[in-house]
Amino acid sequence: MARALELAIAKLAGLSDEQQEWFGRELLEQVEAMSRLRADIEIGLRELDAGRGQELDIEEVLRKVRPGHIGRSE
């Protein structure tokens, strides 16, 4: 096991069962989120390799995700 993980587990051992459970759930959520992200990236890379990518207008993307975003050209 990685040294940092071993240290974290050792520190968690001193916490209450309730706190350990909370940290365990949080860690699992992070690991699952990273696994989903990694899978999404793999899908995207395969699509790019297959020539299915398309150029994006970054200002348009920002306007969609951040309403009220003022672009450089505005």
C-alpha positions as CSV (number, residue, x, y, z in Angstrom):
1,M,0.0,0.0,0.0
2,A,1.2,3.5,-0.7
3,R,2.9,5.2,2.2
4,A,0.5,8.2,2.2
5,L,-2.5,5.9,2.3
6,E,-1.0,3.9,5.1
7,L,-0.4,7.1,7.1
8,A,-4.0,8.3,6.5
9,I,-5.4,5.0,7.6
10,A,-3.3,5.0,10.7
11,K,-4.6,8.5,11.6
12,L,-8.2,7.5,10.9
13,A,-7.9,4.5,13.3
14,G,-7.8,7.0,16.2
15,L,-11.2,8.5,15.2
16,S,-14.6,7.3,16.3
17,D,-16.4,4.6,14.3
18,E,-18.8,7.3,13.0
19,Q,-16.0,9.5,11.8
20,Q,-14.2,6.6,10.2
21,E,-17.4,5.7,8.4
22,W,-17.8,9.2,7.2
23,F,-14.2,9.4,5.9
24,G,-14.6,6.0,4.3
25,R,-17.7,7.1,2.4
26,E,-16.1,10.3,1.3
27,L,-13.0,8.4,0.0
28,L,-15.2,5.9,-1.9
29,E,-17.1,8.8,-3.5
30,Q,-13.8,10.4,-4.6
31,V,-12.5,7.1,-6.0
32,E,-15.7,6.4,-7.9
33,A,-15.8,10.0,-9.3
34,M,-12.2,9.6,-10.5
35,S,-13.0,6.2,-12.1
36,R,-16.0,7.8,-13.9
37,L,-13.8,10.7,-15.1
38,R,-11.1,8.3,-16.3
39,A,-13.6,6.3,-18.2
40,D,-15.1,9.4,-19.8
41,I,-11.6,10.6,-20.8
42,E,-10.9,7.2,-22.4
43,I,-14.2,7.4,-24.4
44,G,-13.3,10.9,-25.5
45,L,-9.8,9.8,-26.6
46,R,-11.2,6.9,-28.6
47,E,-13.7,9.3,-30.3
48,L,-10.9,11.7,-31.1
49,D,-8.7,8.9,-32.5
50,A,-11.6,7.8,-34.7
51,G,-11.9,11.3,-36.1
52,R,-15.2,12.2,-34.4
53,G,-13.9,15.2,-32.6
54,Q,-15.0,18.7,-33.4
55,E,-13.6,22.2,-32.8
56,L,-15.2,24.1,-29.9
57,D,-15.7,27.8,-29.5
58,I,-14.4,28.2,-25.9
59,E,-16.3,31.4,-25.4
60,E,-19.6,29.7,-26.2
61,V,-18.7,26.8,-23.8
62,L,-18.0,29.3,-21.1
63,R,-21.3,31.2,-21.7
64,K,-23.2,27.9,-21.3
65,V,-21.5,26.9,-18.1
66,R,-21.1,30.3,-16.6
67,P,-24.1,32.5,-17.4
68,G,-23.1,36.1,-17.4
69,H,-19.5,35.3,-18.5
70,I,-18.1,38.1,-20.6
71,G,-15.7,36.9,-23.2
72,R,-12.5,38.6,-24.4
73,S,-14.2,39.7,-27.6
74,E,-17.2,41.3,-25.9
